[in-house]
């Protein structure tokens, strides 16, 4: 099994990981692996993936039966209440 070394881990992050490892009765290494697996197992974060974000918006619109805004509605919403 491959090994990795992390350098420059901020004290706060190290202490929090160590605290969580103790609470879960795991080693620091085991806890780090759990959190890496969780971070990489989920769907792409729509805040950083434009394709995932667009898909999320379209799913939400379909789920709640929301029609997309027209360019004119977007323009009007931007300027609403502004001088």
Secondary structure, 3 states (H helix, E strand, C coil): CCCCCCCCCCHHHHHHHHHHHHHCCCCHHHHHHHHHHHHHHCCCCCCCCHHHHHHHHHHHHHHCCCCCCCHHHHHHHHHCCCC
